[in-house]
Amino acid sequence: MTQSMVQITEDTISVYPYILKLSRREDLTFDEMYNAFDAVLTGGATDSEVASLLVGLKEKGETVEEITALVTVLKDHAAKLPQHIPDVIDNCGTGGDGSHSFNISTTSAFVIAGAGVKIAKHGNKSITSLTGSSDVLSALGLQMKYSPGNISDQINDIGIAFLFAPYVHPKIKQIMKVRNDLKVPTVFNMIGPLINPVDLDYQYLGIYKRDQVETMAHVLKSLGRKRAVVVNGAHEMDEANLAGENRIAILNDGRVTTHILRPEDVGMNTYDMEQLRGGDGHVNKEILLNVLKNKATDAQRDTVLLNAGIGLFVAEKAQSIKEGIELAKKSLESGSADEKLNQLIKYTNEGK
């Protein structure tokens, strides 16, 4: 990247020093990163300059401070909720693992809510998989609309809400266009779950890059999470699974520790990855419903229980992941998880 590659105008001069610094493989400070993308979000950068920022960060390698600043500026430009809601968790994953699994985290969200934890599920349409969270929820009859007041009511009254990313972040259309044009992974492939507009106390984050597990836990620490778990599942999946070793980082009391989590550690059986494969919106809808109605395969059910159990541990509802799995079983077997789905569908269709 050289100076001659970047067209400098009065409107875009503000991002040029940051592009130049990245071209020298130098890290940006928090303020520099914030200012660079604040300019992008307010129309102060061309597509080529946005591409230069993204590629420059990718080639250099993003720091915890840079990722934290990017998440902060994106949240500052997002549609805001009218009030702070305490003790809320999100269990969104990054996607990008190529596993074509069913919607594990979306299914787990209803189990977590059924166990009495407030959850704000941030998600999008499919990008790298067959069916994204909004695709399967739309197939279930959920209305994809966004009103900050309604979202707050859903979290407070039902205990769960779904936040469709394009409605929450209307200013990132240019960035998404550039991402699609670049056709290579960038920092935006990692931060989708972090830009939930709800000020989360807890986060269970699945990522597709194993070497970023600890880094993302430190980002969550910088963002002020009370407790968090970052996981890269067996076979590089962005969900915990029962096919082998899961690498996890736990943020607790301001400390980050890393661990390997195996099926036997939580008293569960091992299943092949193929048993988690999903399909289009209709197929994944049926799997989700079967899990919530206790009609799923053992592999599907147990994988959801594992992920919901981790979420309940993160939200301090359980003292351990194993205890969280037991609470998740009760949420399923009692019908509470299925009732949360029905309540959310009714609310988004009828406003109650």
C-alpha positions as CSV (number, residue, x, y, z in Angstrom):
1,M,0.0,0.0,0.0
2,T,1.6,3.3,-1.1
3,Q,0.5,6.9,-1.0
4,S,-0.1,6.9,-4.8
5,M,-2.7,4.2,-4.4
6,V,-4.9,6.4,-2.2
7,Q,-6.9,9.4,-3.6
8,I,-6.7,12.2,-1.1
9,T,-9.5,14.7,-1.0
10,E,-10.8,17.2,1.6
11,D,-13.6,14.8,2.5
12,T,-11.3,11.8,3.0
13,I,-8.1,13.3,4.3
14,S,-9.0,12.3,7.9
15,V,-8.5,8.5,7.2
16,Y,-5.3,8.8,5.2
17,P,-2.8,9.0,8.1
18,Y,-4.2,5.8,9.5
19,I,-4.0,4.0,6.2
20,L,-0.4,5.2,5.9
21,K,0.4,4.0,9.4
22,L,-1.1,0.6,8.8
23,S,0.9,0.3,5.5
24,R,4.0,0.5,7.7
25,R,2.7,-2.4,9.9
26,E,2.2,0.0,12.8
27,D,-0.6,-0.5,15.4
28,L,-3.3,2.2,15.7
29,T,-4.1,3.6,19.1
30,F,-7.7,3.3,20.4
31,D,-8.4,6.9,19.4
32,E,-6.9,6.5,16.0
33,M,-8.9,3.4,15.3
34,Y,-12.1,5.0,16.6
35,N,-11.5,8.2,14.5
36,A,-10.8,6.2,11.3
37,F,-14.0,4.3,11.4
38,D,-16.0,7.2,12.8
39,A,-15.0,8.9,9.5
40,V,-16.1,5.9,7.5
41,L,-19.5,5.7,9.3
42,T,-20.1,9.4,8.7
43,G,-19.3,9.3,5.0
44,G,-15.8,10.5,5.1
45,A,-14.1,7.7,3.2
46,T,-14.2,6.3,-0.3
47,D,-14.7,2.5,-0.9
48,S,-11.0,2.2,-1.8
49,E,-10.0,3.8,1.5
50,V,-12.3,1.5,3.5
51,A,-10.7,-1.4,1.6
52,S,-7.2,0.0,2.5
53,L,-8.1,0.2,6.2
54,L,-9.5,-3.4,6.3
55,V,-6.7,-4.9,4.3
56,G,-4.1,-3.0,6.2
57,L,-5.5,-4.2,9.5
58,K,-5.6,-7.8,8.2
59,E,-2.1,-7.8,6.9
60,K,-0.7,-6.3,10.1
61,G,-2.9,-8.3,12.5
62,E,-5.5,-6.6,14.6
63,T,-4.7,-5.8,18.2
64,V,-7.0,-6.0,21.2
65,E,-7.0,-2.2,21.4
66,E,-7.9,-1.8,17.7
67,I,-10.8,-4.4,17.9
68,T,-12.1,-2.8,21.1
69,A,-12.1,0.7,19.4
70,L,-13.8,-0.6,16.3
71,V,-16.6,-2.3,18.3
72,T,-17.0,0.9,20.4
73,V,-17.4,3.1,17.4
74,L,-19.9,0.7,15.7
75,K,-22.0,0.5,18.9
76,D,-21.9,4.3,19.2
77,H,-23.4,4.6,15.8
78,A,-26.0,1.8,16.3
79,A,-29.7,2.2,17.1
80,K,-29.8,2.6,20.9
81,L,-32.0,1.0,23.4
82,P,-33.8,3.4,25.7
83,Q,-32.6,1.8,28.9
84,H,-29.8,-0.3,30.4
85,I,-31.0,-3.8,31.2
86,P,-28.8,-5.6,33.7
87,D,-27.7,-9.3,33.6
88,V,-28.2,-9.9,29.8
89,I,-26.2,-12.4,27.8
90,D,-25.7,-13.0,24.1
91,N,-24.5,-16.3,22.7
92,C,-23.9,-15.4,19.1
93,G,-21.1,-17.0,17.1
94,T,-19.1,-15.5,14.2
95,G,-20.0,-18.1,11.6
96,G,-17.4,-18.8,9.0
97,D,-16.5,-22.3,10.0
98,G,-17.9,-24.0,6.9
99,S,-19.5,-26.8,9.0
100,H,-23.1,-26.3,7.6
101,S,-24.4,-27.2,11.0
102,F,-28.0,-26.5,12.2
103,N,-28.6,-23.3,14.1
104,I,-27.0,-24.4,17.4
105,S,-26.6,-21.1,19.1
106,T,-30.1,-19.9,18.1
107,T,-31.7,-23.1,19.5
108,S,-29.6,-22.8,22.6
109,A,-30.8,-19.2,23.2
110,F,-34.3,-20.4,23.9
111,V,-33.0,-23.0,26.3
112,I,-31.0,-20.4,28.1
113,A,-34.0,-18.1,28.3
114,G,-36.2,-21.0,29.5
115,A,-33.8,-21.4,32.4
116,G,-34.5,-17.9,33.5
117,V,-31.6,-15.9,32.0
118,K,-32.3,-12.8,29.9
119,I,-30.8,-13.0,26.4
120,A,-30.4,-10.5,23.6
121,K,-29.6,-12.6,20.5
122,H,-27.7,-10.6,17.9
123,G,-27.7,-12.2,14.4
124,N,-28.0,-11.9,10.7
125,K,-28.9,-13.7,7.5
126,S,-26.7,-16.4,6.2
127,I,-23.3,-15.3,4.9
128,T,-21.1,-18.4,4.9
129,S,-23.6,-21.1,6.0
130,L,-26.8,-22.3,4.4
131,T,-29.0,-20.8,7.1
132,G,-28.3,-17.8,9.4
133,S,-30.1,-17.1,12.6
134,S,-32.6,-14.7,11.0
135,D,-33.3,-17.2,8.2
136,V,-34.4,-19.9,10.6
137,L,-36.3,-17.5,12.8
138,S,-38.1,-16.1,9.8
139,A,-39.0,-19.6,8.8
140,L,-40.5,-20.1,12.3
141,G,-42.7,-17.0,11.8
142,L,-40.8,-14.4,13.7
143,Q,-41.2,-10.9,12.3
144,M,-37.8,-9.3,11.6
145,K,-38.4,-5.7,12.7
146,Y,-36.5,-3.5,15.1
147,S,-37.8,-1.0,17.5
148,P,-35.5,-0.2,20.5
149,G,-38.4,0.1,22.8
150,N,-39.9,-3.2,21.7
151,I,-36.6,-4.9,22.1
152,S,-36.4,-3.7,25.7
153,D,-39.9,-4.9,26.4
154,Q,-39.2,-8.3,24.9
155,I,-36.1,-8.8,27.1
156,N,-37.9,-7.6,30.2
157,D,-41.3,-9.3,29.6
158,I,-40.3,-12.5,27.8
159,G,-36.7,-12.8,28.6
160,I,-35.4,-13.1,25.1
161,A,-35.2,-10.8,22.0
162,F,-33.6,-11.1,18.6
163,L,-31.8,-8.1,17.1
164,F,-31.4,-8.3,13.3
165,A,-28.0,-6.8,12.6
166,P,-28.9,-4.7,9.4
167,Y,-31.6,-2.9,11.3
168,V,-29.4,-2.2,14.3
169,H,-26.4,-1.0,12.3
170,P,-27.8,1.0,9.3
171,K,-24.6,3.0,8.8
172,I,-22.4,0.0,7.9
173,K,-23.8,-0.6,4.4
174,Q,-20.7,0.8,2.8
175,I,-18.4,-1.4,4.9
176,M,-20.5,-4.5,4.0
177,K,-20.3,-3.6,0.3
178,V,-16.5,-3.3,0.5
179,R,-16.3,-6.6,2.4
180,N,-18.2,-8.4,-0.3
181,D,-16.0,-6.8,-3.0
182,L,-12.8,-7.8,-1.2
183,K,-13.9,-11.5,-0.9
184,V,-11.4,-12.2,1.8
185,P,-11.9,-12.4,5.6
186,T,-11.4,-9.2,7.5
187,V,-11.8,-8.1,11.1
188,F,-15.6,-7.8,10.4
189,N,-15.7,-11.6,10.2
190,M,-14.8,-11.7,13.9
191,I,-16.7,-8.8,15.5
192,G,-20.4,-9.4,14.5
193,P,-21.3,-10.8,17.9
194,L,-19.5,-8.0,19.7
195,I,-21.5,-5.1,18.3
196,N,-24.8,-6.0,20.0
197,P,-26.3,-2.6,21.0
198,V,-27.4,-4.0,24.3
199,D,-24.8,-3.3,27.0
200,L,-24.2,-7.0,27.9
201,D,-22.9,-8.1,31.2
202,Y,-22.3,-11.6,29.9
203,Q,-21.2,-13.0,26.6
204,Y,-20.7,-16.5,25.2
205,L,-18.8,-16.1,21.9
206,G,-18.1,-18.8,19.4
207,I,-15.3,-18.0,16.8
208,Y,-14.0,-19.9,13.8
209,K,-10.3,-19.1,14.4
210,R,-8.6,-21.1,17.1
211,D,-5.6,-18.8,17.4
212,Q,-7.9,-15.9,18.3
213,V,-9.7,-17.4,21.3
214,E,-7.6,-15.7,23.9
215,T,-7.4,-12.4,22.0
216,M,-11.2,-12.2,21.8
217,A,-11.5,-12.9,25.5
218,H,-9.3,-9.9,26.2
219,V,-11.4,-7.8,23.9
220,L,-14.5,-8.8,25.9
221,K,-12.5,-7.8,29.1
222,S,-11.8,-4.4,27.5
223,L,-15.5,-4.1,26.7
224,G,-16.4,-4.5,30.3
225,R,-18.1,-7.9,30.4
226,K,-18.5,-9.3,33.9
227,R,-18.0,-12.9,32.7
228,A,-17.5,-14.4,29.3
229,V,-16.5,-17.6,27.5
230,V,-14.9,-17.7,24.0
231,V,-14.9,-21.1,22.3
232,N,-13.5,-22.6,19.2
233,G,-15.0,-26.1,18.9
234,A,-13.6,-29.3,17.7
235,H,-12.8,-29.3,14.0
236,E,-12.5,-25.4,14.2
237,M,-16.3,-25.0,14.6
238,D,-17.6,-21.7,16.0
239,E,-19.7,-23.6,18.5
240,A,-18.8,-26.0,21.3
241,N,-19.5,-29.5,20.2
242,L,-19.1,-33.1,21.3
243,A,-16.8,-34.3,18.4
244,G,-13.5,-33.8,20.3
245,E,-11.5,-31.0,22.0
246,N,-13.0,-27.5,22.4
247,R,-10.6,-24.7,23.1
248,I,-12.1,-22.2,25.5
249,A,-11.0,-19.0,27.2
250,I,-12.9,-17.9,30.4
251,L,-13.0,-14.3,31.5
252,N,-13.9,-14.2,35.2
253,D,-13.0,-11.5,37.8
254,G,-10.9,-9.7,35.2
255,R,-8.7,-12.7,34.5
256,V,-8.5,-14.7,31.3
257,T,-7.7,-18.4,31.5
258,T,-7.6,-20.9,28.7
259,H,-8.7,-24.6,28.8
260,I,-9.5,-27.6,26.7
261,L,-13.1,-28.9,27.1
262,R,-13.8,-32.5,26.1
263,P,-17.1,-34.4,26.1
264,E,-16.0,-36.6,29.0
265,D,-15.2,-33.6,31.1
266,V,-19.0,-32.9,31.4
267,G,-20.2,-36.5,31.3
268,M,-21.4,-36.4,27.7
269,N,-21.0,-38.8,24.8
270,T,-19.0,-38.2,21.7
271,Y,-20.7,-37.6,18.3
272,D,-19.5,-37.2,14.8
273,M,-19.7,-33.7,13.2
274,E,-21.8,-35.1,10.4
275,Q,-24.6,-35.6,12.9
276,L,-24.8,-31.8,13.4
277,R,-25.3,-31.0,9.7
278,G,-28.3,-28.8,8.9
279,G,-29.8,-27.5,5.7
280,D,-32.0,-24.7,4.4
281,G,-34.3,-22.6,6.5
282,H,-37.1,-25.3,6.5
283,V,-34.7,-28.1,7.5
284,N,-33.1,-26.1,10.3
285,K,-36.5,-24.9,11.5
286,E,-37.6,-28.5,11.9
287,I,-34.4,-29.4,13.8
288,L,-34.9,-26.4,16.1
289,L,-38.5,-27.4,16.9
290,N,-37.5,-31.0,17.4
291,V,-34.9,-30.0,19.9
292,L,-37.3,-27.7,21.9
293,K,-40.0,-30.4,21.8
294,N,-37.6,-33.2,22.9
295,K,-37.9,-35.0,19.6
296,A,-34.4,-34.4,18.3
297,T,-31.5,-36.9,17.8
298,D,-29.2,-37.4,20.7
299,A,-26.4,-35.6,18.9
300,Q,-28.6,-32.5,18.2
301,R,-30.0,-32.4,21.7
302,D,-26.8,-33.0,23.6
303,T,-24.9,-30.4,21.5
304,V,-27.6,-27.8,22.3
305,L,-27.5,-28.8,26.0
306,L,-23.7,-28.3,26.0
307,N,-23.9,-24.8,24.5
308,A,-26.8,-23.8,26.6
309,G,-25.0,-25.1,29.7
310,I,-21.9,-23.0,28.9
311,G,-24.2,-20.0,28.5
312,L,-25.8,-20.6,31.9
313,F,-22.4,-20.9,33.4
314,V,-21.3,-17.6,31.8
315,A,-24.5,-15.9,33.1
316,E,-23.7,-17.1,36.7
317,K,-26.8,-19.1,36.8
318,A,-24.7,-22.2,37.3
319,Q,-21.4,-22.7,39.2
320,S,-20.0,-25.0,36.5
321,I,-20.6,-26.0,32.9
322,K,-21.8,-29.4,34.1
323,E,-24.3,-27.8,36.4
324,G,-25.4,-25.5,33.5
325,I,-26.1,-28.6,31.4
326,E,-28.4,-30.0,34.1
327,L,-30.3,-26.7,34.2
328,A,-30.5,-26.7,30.4
329,K,-32.1,-30.2,30.6
330,K,-34.7,-28.9,32.9
331,S,-35.5,-26.0,30.6
332,L,-36.0,-28.4,27.7
333,E,-37.9,-31.2,29.6
334,S,-40.3,-28.7,31.3
335,G,-41.3,-27.1,28.0
336,S,-40.0,-23.7,29.2
337,A,-37.6,-23.3,26.2
338,D,-40.4,-24.1,23.7
339,E,-42.6,-21.6,25.5
340,K,-40.0,-18.9,25.1
341,L,-40.1,-19.4,21.3
342,N,-43.8,-19.3,21.2
343,Q,-44.0,-16.1,23.3
344,L,-41.4,-14.4,21.0
345,I,-43.2,-15.4,17.8
346,K,-46.5,-14.1,19.3
347,Y,-44.9,-10.8,20.4
348,T,-43.3,-10.0,17.1
349,N,-46.5,-10.7,15.2
350,E,-49.1,-9.2,17.6
351,G,-47.0,-6.8,19.7
352,K,-47.7,-8.8,22.9
